[in-house]
């Protein structure tokens, strides 16, 4: 009976140790892999990044001066200024 209690306490200690170790080290990084010091979204130079309306997926050859849909993936275009100011990070 005593060895069963010792085993239970040891197992509980081991599980708590794994929990503490697995949660450590994530304070300066969010779940998307970007560190908290990033303040500006980085964009590419092609039309899929610089047009007035862009595809959220930045499909190659997409982007337009007018609202519409992406010819590659079919997603609705979003206004570039809304796309880069809504917290979107690359």
Backbone torsions as a table, in degrees:
resi	resn	phi	psi	omega
1	UNK	NA	-40.7	-179.7
2	UNK	-66.3	-37.4	179.6
3	UNK	-68.9	-30.7	176.9
4	UNK	-66.4	-41.3	177.2
5	UNK	-65.6	-42.3	179.0
6	UNK	-63.4	-42.2	177.9
7	UNK	-64.0	-41.8	178.9
8	UNK	-63.3	-44.0	178.9
9	UNK	-65.4	-41.8	178.6
10	UNK	-63.9	-42.6	177.9
11	UNK	-63.8	-43.7	177.7
12	UNK	-61.9	-43.9	177.9
13	UNK	-61.8	-42.5	179.2
14	UNK	-62.8	-45.0	179.8
15	UNK	-64.2	-42.4	177.8
16	UNK	-64.5	-37.5	178.1
17	UNK	-64.2	-44.3	177.5
18	UNK	-62.4	-40.7	179.0
19	UNK	-61.8	-46.0	-179.0
20	UNK	-65.6	-42.8	-179.8
21	UNK	-68.1	-36.8	-177.7
22	UNK	-72.7	-25.8	-179.1
23	UNK	-90.4	-11.2	-178.2
24	UNK	-78.6	152.7	174.2
25	UNK	86.5	2.7	-179.2
26	UNK	-103.7	11.6	-175.3
27	UNK	-68.8	-31.1	-176.5
28	UNK	-102.7	11.5	-176.8
29	UNK	-140.9	131.4	176.4
30	UNK	-83.2	178.1	-173.4
31	UNK	-72.5	-13.0	-179.7
32	UNK	-87.7	-1.5	177.5
33	UNK	92.5	2.8	179.0
34	UNK	-98.5	135.9	177.7
35	UNK	-77.7	158.3	-174.2
36	UNK	-67.7	-11.4	-177.6
37	UNK	-82.7	-7.9	179.5
38	UNK	-71.4	123.7	-177.9
39	UNK	-116.0	-13.0	-175.4
40	UNK	-135.8	131.8	178.0
41	UNK	-71.4	137.1	179.2
42	UNK	-94.6	128.8	179.8
43	UNK	-118.6	159.1	177.2
44	UNK	-81.1	-171.8	-174.9
45	UNK	-109.6	-10.1	-176.8
46	UNK	-76.3	173.1	-178.8
47	UNK	-61.9	-27.6	178.3
48	UNK	-70.0	-9.2	177.6
49	UNK	-113.5	-22.5	-170.2
50	UNK	-114.8	-6.2	180.0
51	UNK	-68.4	164.4	178.4
52	UNK	-62.8	-35.4	176.5
53	UNK	-124.3	129.7	-175.5
54	UNK	-126.3	155.0	173.3
55	UNK	-77.2	133.1	177.6
56	UNK	-58.0	-23.7	179.7
57	UNK	-91.1	-5.8	-179.0
58	UNK	53.3	46.6	178.4
59	UNK	-61.4	142.2	-179.6
60	UNK	-61.6	129.2	179.7
61	UNK	86.6	-0.2	178.5
62	UNK	-88.9	177.6	-179.4
63	UNK	106.1	141.1	-175.8
64	UNK	-155.5	163.3	173.9
65	UNK	-85.3	-7.1	-179.8
66	UNK	-127.6	152.7	177.0
67	UNK	-62.8	150.6	-180.0
68	UNK	173.2	-151.4	179.0
69	UNK	-124.8	153.9	179.6
70	UNK	-70.4	128.7	179.3
71	UNK	-71.1	-15.3	-177.5
72	UNK	-90.6	-52.7	-174.5
73	UNK	-109.3	-13.0	177.6
74	UNK	85.0	1.7	178.3
75	UNK	-72.8	152.1	175.9
76	UNK	-70.0	139.1	174.1
77	UNK	-67.5	150.5	172.9
78	UNK	-120.4	151.5	178.2
79	UNK	-63.3	136.1	-177.3
80	UNK	-57.0	-44.0	-177.6
81	UNK	-65.0	-33.8	175.6
82	UNK	-71.0	-36.0	-177.1
83	UNK	-66.0	-38.3	-176.8
84	UNK	-91.2	-12.4	-179.0
85	UNK	-103.2	-2.5	-177.7
86	UNK	-89.9	19.4	-179.4
87	UNK	86.1	7.6	-179.7
88	UNK	-67.8	126.2	-179.7
89	UNK	-119.9	143.1	174.8
90	UNK	-99.7	NA	NA
